Amino acid sequence: MRLVLGTLLAAGLATAVCAEDAETARLRELAAKEKQQELMDLPSRVSALEKKAEKADGRISLKDGLKFKSDDGNFTAHVGGRYVGHYRWHMERPDTSRAAVDSFYTRQAKLETSGTFMKQFEYKAQLNMASATATWGRTRLDDGYVGWTKIPELSIRFGQFKEPFSQEELCSTRFIDFVERSVLNRLVPGRDIGVMIHGSVEKNLFEYALALYNGSGQNTDDVNDEKDLCIQLRTTPFAGTDMGYLKGLRLGVAGTFGDADNASIGALDFTTTELQVQFMDATTGNLDSLQTRLGVELSYLYGPMSLRAEYIVRNNKVDAGSNDDEKIKVDGWYVAGTYLLTGETKALENRVKPDAPLDLDGGGFGAVELAARIAQLKVSDDIFDLGVASAATNADKVTTITVGVNWWLWNNFRFSPNFIYEKYSEDILSSRHVDPTNKALGMLFRVQADF
């Protein structure tokens, strides 16, 4: 009996062990199949994750600078910069106390970022690190603003930016047709801090801008409660027509209105923009009461040629000694033309893109453009009659003639030499100049690269 029970117990234990081994083997086989399936699915999972990451990261482009764009278009950004180097050479000039010396200098060295967010807002921040010879000689904020642009006919901008006045000023320094802007630019307000409503209708058939500014200039808080108003209207009347000869015609008018409270008479000092010769030095009195500007402009482009012209008049009220609230008028104009010898189509206020960029092996030479300009600035005789400036040492009018070449080696690199002749209405006298002169000759050279 004991033998039978032992045998039965041993048989049961053997059966249980065998059953456990079979289940373990089955489980191991299932686990191996699952792992094999996971390995087979891995490429598709990686591909799905890559697509998801690509969608989240958006796109990056190196064309025309470093650009970022989210896949849904809600965010775009551009990081750019430029270097503009000049050399000024005087062939004949007044005494050095009235004219800048021959010099290499950095005209502009800028870094900037700009873009959009939420598909309806814009932003821009631009820093300029110019040398001491050019403008302020320290790092400063040029443009810094945000704006709402959802409706092209009605956009809003707030911050520091150029007042909508003068086509020459509003064109980027990178794309002006000469090394420097004309002497007329001395009447232009430039950058200021404020708010602007602007828009365009039917692809720039009609453009407008209405802006309110501190009136104190760039990077400067207001010094009084008054604000300056700027209004600009433009039209490109034949842009949407089949009249090819007239499609490139644009006309504009602009005005500014502001109140100056005992401001510096230095606004009536005038120095030429190219050879940097001071021909008017106002020394007595101060600006007070209303200051106005009125400007009209014309641009015409057809194929490789362009024609541009402007006229601006500025009226100031001055207090000088016993003469209070007297008006001094300053006005000026320029006419300029360009022609691309290499046949490219001239773009309005934009870069020239060579059809055959410079390539020593492939034979490309870049784009070559001729440019010529005549300009004039005139201060009314009242500045002498009121004793604001001395008629014995100053000239109330200057006429400048500029001839130059723009050589665009590539889209983003330009070399420009300009020859300049300046003629003053009177001899300019200084304590260090024995023989006064009424003219100056010189050259400006520019090397420019941007991204």
QUIBELRA-V743929 format. One record per backbone hydrogen bond with DSSP energy under -0.5 kcal/mol. NH is the residue of the N-H (numbers start at 0). CO is the residue of the C=O. If there is no record, write none. Layout:
NH CO
NH CO
This chain:
4 0
5 1
6 2
7 3
8 4
9 5
10 6
11 7
12 8
13 9
14 10
15 11
16 12
17 13
18 14
19 15
20 16
21 17
22 18
23 19
24 20
25 21
26 22
27 23
28 24
29 25
30 26
31 27
32 28
33 29
34 30
35 31
36 32
37 33
38 34
39 35
40 36
41 37
42 38
44 40
45 41
46 42
47 43
48 44
49 45
50 46
51 47
52 48
53 49
54 50
55 51
56 52
57 53
58 68
60 66
64 61
65 78
66 60
66 64
67 76
68 58
69 74
70 54
72 69
75 115
76 67
77 113
78 65
79 77
79 111
81 109
82 448
83 107
84 446
85 104
86 444
87 102
88 442
90 88
90 440
91 440
97 94
99 274
99 275
102 87
104 85
106 83
106 104
107 83
109 81
110 126
111 79
112 124
113 77
114 122
115 75
116 120
117 73
118 73
119 116
120 116
121 146
122 114
123 144
124 112
125 142
126 110
127 139
128 108
129 137
130 105
133 130
134 132
136 133
139 127
141 125
141 139
143 159
144 123
145 157
146 121
147 155
148 119
149 119
150 153
151 149
153 150
154 197
155 147
156 195
157 145
158 193
159 143
160 158
160 191
162 189
164 162
169 165
170 166
174 171
175 171
184 181
185 182
186 183
187 184
191 160
193 158
194 211
195 156
196 209
197 154
198 207
199 151
200 205
204 200
204 201
205 200
206 233
207 198
208 231
209 196
210 229
211 194
212 227
213 192
219 216
227 212
228 256
229 210
230 254
231 208
232 252
233 206
234 250
235 203
235 204
238 235
240 237
243 241
245 242
246 242
248 245
249 298
250 234
251 296
252 232
253 294
254 230
255 292
256 228
257 290
259 288
261 259
262 286
264 284
266 263
267 264
268 265
269 279
271 276
277 97
277 275
278 269
278 276
279 269
281 279
282 387
283 387
285 318
286 262
287 316
288 259
290 257
291 314
292 255
293 312
294 253
295 310
296 251
297 308
298 249
299 306
300 247
301 304
304 301
305 337
306 299
307 335
308 297
309 333
310 295
311 331
312 293
313 329
314 291
315 327
317 325
318 285
319 322
322 319
323 321
325 317
327 315
329 313
330 377
331 311
332 375
333 309
334 373
335 307
336 371
337 305
338 369
339 303
340 338
340 367
341 367
342 339
345 302
348 346
349 346
353 351
357 408
358 363
362 358
363 358
364 355
365 355
366 407
368 405
369 338
370 403
371 336
372 401
373 334
374 399
375 332
376 397
377 330
378 395
379 328
382 379
383 380
384 380
385 381
386 383
387 382
388 382
392 389
393 389
394 278
397 376
398 422
399 374
400 420
401 372
402 418
403 370
404 416
405 368
406 404
406 414
407 366
407 405
408 406
408 412
409 412
412 409
413 447
414 406
415 445
416 404
417 443
418 402
419 441
420 400
421 439
422 398
423 437
424 396
427 436
428 392
428 426
432 429
433 431
435 433
436 427
439 421
440 91
441 419
442 88
443 417
444 86
445 415
446 84
447 413
448 82
449 411
450 80
